[in-house]
Amino acid sequence: MKKPTLALSIIMFLYAVLAAVATWRAINIQVIDLFSFGVIPVLIGLALRTSWAGIAFKVYLAIQTLGLTALAGTAIIAYQVSPEDVKVVFNNHEIPVPLIAITAGLLLAFQFWVAFSTSTKGYLEGHPSAEKK
């Protein structure tokens, strides 16, 4: 398989956008966020089809899962303490917390599906059998 699947292409595009935002943020604020910059080696590995790309992809997913779990736990505790103070405001617009939770969960589930699919494994290993799927 010479080209990535549509799902893997979507992941690579999202990771490229995240890498650009992380770089822009690092230049503007002069703070390096390793959680965001961790996507760069994964993106490079997927684009170059390196032997370690699959492992890096799965490790980065594990880090994302831990981060999301920590944020969710903090949000639940904060909601128990004072529900009126648990809100997300972006550009003076309040974003509903359940919408953020559902979106984050769906994005994470999509990444897991792509990371553990046989077509991704075939793409990274260069097997032509993955093209049939």
Secondary structure, DSSP 8 states (H G I E B T S, - for coil): --S--HHHHHHHHHHHHHHHHHHHHHHHH----HHHHTHHHHHHHHHHT-TTHHHHHHHHHHHHHHHHHHHHHHHHHHHHH-GGG--EEETTEEE-HHHHHHHHHHHHHHHHHHHT-HHHHHHHHT-GGGGG-
